[in-house]
Amino acid sequence: MMRKILTMSILILIGNNIAYSQFQAVKNFQKEIIKNEITGSNVVMIFKEGEVVFLNAENSNLIGDKKINNQSYKPYQETLFPIWSMSKPITVVSVMILVEKGLIKLDDNVSKYLPEFSEIYCKGKTGKYLCKKPLKIIHLLTHRSGFGYYSHQGYGYGLTSTIKYNNLNDFSKDLSKVVLEFEPGEKYYYGVNQALLGRVVEVVSKKNFYQFLKEEIFEPLDMSETKFYLTQEDRSRFQPLYINFGMIKGFTTELDELTYEESNSAYFGAEGLISTMNDYSNFCIMLLNGGIYKGKRIISEKSIGIMTSKYSSSYPEEEFADTSKLGFNYGFSMFVLDDPMVDGTGSTKGIYGWSGYHGTHFWIDPEKEMFALFMSRHRQNISNTNIQKELRRAVYGLSN
């Protein structure tokens, strides 16, 4: 279905209930964020009731940028994007596959698989202390472990992870020395959790994390372009990064922040994957279809229900939750809309999804049998535009 000819820069209208004016609003939004120097070229896909109903790339045509190619009838020609934290839902699915196989339980202590976490330390008012509660698998899945993100402190994680590490075992041992922000399970705190879950998958499956993902997810979902590395040929299809830091503005191919070396086996499931629009759309189709893709079951509908249940509230009930996600709850590294009135975009209650650091976004709308997917590559200091929220506003047909 996803390998039919999809011509860019036009609106694809297939029998559906979304009005043409709403498609135009999405296209206008894509142009607006380029004009306002928020992104470079960007692409949006909307899938509804079994068909792609909208697929449009807006290209900036600026010096240093690349035109986005999403013509899937040309195999291995499609634009590659770093999806950063949109790697997390893939990692979550990999864990749920092991849960369904009976090889792991959500309430298991992490130390059952990674002994280095048998003794962990928490922050106290006067210094660190031996944590009273064990770290559990579900704490990692729900970002309630007490781990944050680390780009210094001697751990080399975050922006330098694949420079310091070439395997997940060494990373896990270093991370076990980090002092947790609080007792496991106490609060929501966004961090490196899915990277550590990748190591758990390796131990349980007795395969490296990438191999497990290929066998259990990527190959069944026809995600042949989703991986942790870039070949020299891939580099020609890798979207350049648009940066706007005021005095520094433009496109670069020098700030990857991860090495993407094929020889590196530090397969970070929190942020390490690259992908394409068509590849990731197959992952979304699977979720929308209750865990099934082209007749193949990847995970159960029950598992998706577990992944999208409420484990944490939104800000300010959770002090460290995303202040831009008011009205949302948090599942297994998924935002889940609980109060559409607070959100104010016209989005359907129960939509769920996630976003990536360099400007990738997706959400699934089970009620409307729809998903939307946005890909670009950009970074900036300050923006008054919440791309994911405003894209939802355009898709659901409300004016700004």
PyMOL commands that set and color helices and strands:
alter all, ss='L'
color gray80, all
select helices_A, chain A and resi 20-35+84-100+110-112+115-117+137-141+158-164+168-175+193-205+209-218+232-235+277-288+301-307+340-343+387-395
alter helices_A, ss='H'
color red, helices_A
select strands_A, chain A and resi 42-48+51-58+81-82+121-124+127-130+241-244+249-252+274-275+292-293+296-297+328-330+335-337+352-356+360-365+370-375+378-380
alter strands_A, ss='S'
color yellow, strands_A
deselect
rebuild
show_as cartoon
